[in-house]
Amino acid sequence: MLTINNLCVSFGQLDVLKNLCMQIGNGEVRGIVGLNGSGKTTLFNTLYGNVKKQSGEILFDDEKLGRSKITFFETNSFFYSSITGKEYLSLFKTKNPNFDIKGWNEIFDLPLNKLIETYSTGMKKKLALMGILSMENPIYLLDEPFNGLDLETNQKVKQIVEILKEKGCTILVSSHILETLTGTCDSISYLNNGIIEFTALKNEFGSLAERVFKDIDDSDLRRLMG
């Protein structure tokens, strides 16, 4: 189980995460939904160790969480310049000799012999996804994994998440689009201004949009649009 107790993160005078608490079980897919700037990416970067926490506790199975247990799929992945997709994936194969580059590319269908700099945004996202799937860790952090992907690849990502769940992995998936999470997650937490306001279970997803958007009024829109 991944346990987060009273996690606080600040940048200067700006408090980004405020005494955040969560528990996510093994084999559970937890969605993290929130508006842009709500703290989703900061949460993931803190769990991975890219951002230093001011206070709080992060445990996995009652032990201090280390980066070696985490696979992190970032919103914007870094790629070295002037290398091909195949060369990029070969870096992962050195750590996992059983990584089947050819087999995975039959699923994602990328021009691996071409330079990554010629790839579209969606192609780069597929390449990064292939890379992180070579890492067999118990925790997966997927930050906005559906952004920039076509419908077919979105479905493949959902299937991958389901298989990881069956293997007992703990999975966090973030999005600012609610609909991308309801078909994938067992539970969804609403992160707003650095605080988890509530967590909805699957049988509560039907009323989730109403709870998230309860304060959004369309009266100004109606006035401006006549």
N, C-alpha and C positions, 0 to 999 in steps of 0.2 A: 504493500500500500504506500502511495505517495501522500505524505502529510506535510502541510504548510501551516505553520503557526505564527500568527502575528507578524507577518512579513511587511517590513517598511523599507521603501526605496525613495530617495530624494535626489534631485539634481539641483544643487545650490539651495535656493529657498523654496523650490517647487517640490511639493510632496506628490509623488506619482503613485506609489502603492502605500496604502494606509492600514496597517494592522490586518493584512489580508490573511484569511484562514480558509483552507480547503482540505478535503480528503478525497483521493481518487483510488479506487480499488484496483487490484490486479485483474486484468481482463475487462476493464471498464474503459469506455470511450466518453470522455468529458468534453463538451463543447464550451468554449469561452467566447461569448458574444459581447460586443460593445461598439460604441461609436468610435470613429477615428480619434486618437488621443486619449482613449479611456485607460490605457495602460497594458493592453494585451501583449504587445511586443516586448515591453519592458519586463513583464512577468516572465515571459519565456526566456529572455536573455539573462534574467536573474537566476532562474532555475538552472540554466546551462553554465552559469559562472562568468558570462561576459560582462555583467553589471554587478557591482558590489552592493550588497544589502546593508542598510544601516542597522537593522535589528531583525530578529525573528529566527525561525528554525525551519529547515527543510530536511525532511527525513524520508528514506525509502526503506520499508520493512524495518522500521525502528532504528536505522543507522543513518549517520550523516550522508547525504546524497553527494556523490562524486560524479564528475563529468563522464567518467568511463562507463556509466550505466545509461547514458542518454544518447539518443539519436535526435538531432535537431535539424528540421527542415525550415530554413529561414525564408522570410518573405522575399528578400533580394539576395540571391546567392552570389558569392564571389567566384570568378573564374580567372585563371591566369591568361594573359594575352598570348596570342600566337601559338595556341595548342589546339589540337583537334579534340573532338568529343571522345574518340577512342583513347587518346593519350590521357585525358582527364579521368576516364573510368579506370584506366590501368593503375592510377594512383591508389584507388580503392582495392584493386585486386591484390596489391602487394600486402595489404593488411588482412584480406580474406581471399586466399587462393581459390576457394570454392565459388567465388562470385562469377556467375554465368553471364558475361557481358552479351554474348550472342543471343542467349535465350531471352534476356530482358529486352534486348532491342527488337526482337520479334514482336514484342508487345507494344513498345513505344515508337518503333519505326523512325529512328533518327539517322541522318546522314553522318555517321560517326567519323568518316574520313575527312570531313570538311572542318575548317576552323570554327571554333565556337563563336567568334566575333561575327560570323555570317548568319548565326541562328536568330530566329525571331524570339520574342519574349516567351512565348509558349514553349518553344523548343528548348530554350535554356532551362525552363522550369521542369520539363520532362527529364532532361539530363541530370539536373540536381537531384531529382527524385530517385532516379536510377542509382545514383551514387550513395544516397543515404540508405537505400534498401540493402546495400551490401553490409551494413553494420547491424549486427544481430544483438541488440540491446533490449533490456526489459522496459525502457521508457522511451516513448516517441513524442516529441514536441513538433507539431505541424502548424506552422504559423501561416495563415491564409493560403492553404495548399490548393484551393480551387481557383484562385485568381489567375487569369491569363490562360486558362486551359479550355480546350474545346469540349463539347458535350461528351464525346466518346471517352476522352481522357479523364474527365471528371468522374464518369462512371467507373473507370478502372481504379481511380484513387479510392473511391468508396469500397470497391471490392478488396483492395489491398488493406484498407483499415479493418475490414471485417475479418480477414485472415489473421492479421496481427492480434486482433482481439481474441480469436480462437486459440492463439498460441499463449494467451495469458498476459500479453503486454499491457502496460498502462499507457493510455494514449490521451493526449490533450490536443484538441483541434480548435484553432481560433478562426473567427471570421467576423466581419462587420455586416454580413448578409445572413440573416437568420435562417432563410430557407435552405442554405447549403449545409446546415448542421442538423436539421430535424430528422432527415432520413439516414443519418450516420451515427448519431450519438445516443448513448444511454441516458445521459443527463446533460443539461446545459446551464452554465452559470452566467449570470448577467453582471459584467464588470462595468461600473460607472464611476468615473472620477476616482479611480484607485481602490474602490471598495466593491466586494461581491455583495450586490443588493439582495439576490436570491438565487437559488438553484432549483430548476424545474426537472422533474422526472418525466419519463417518456409519456406517461398518461396525462401529463399536464401541458404537453407541447401545444395542444389546440388553443389554449388561452395565452400562450407565451407572447405572441406579438402584441396582444392587448396590454399585457403587463409592461412590456418594454417601451411601448410607444404611448403610454397612457397620458403623458404630459404634452404630446404634440397636437396642437390645435390647427385646423385647416381654415379658420375664419379669415386670416390675413390673405391666404392664397385665394380664397373665394372673392374677397374684396378686390384684389389686384386683377383677377381674371374676369371680373364682371359677373 
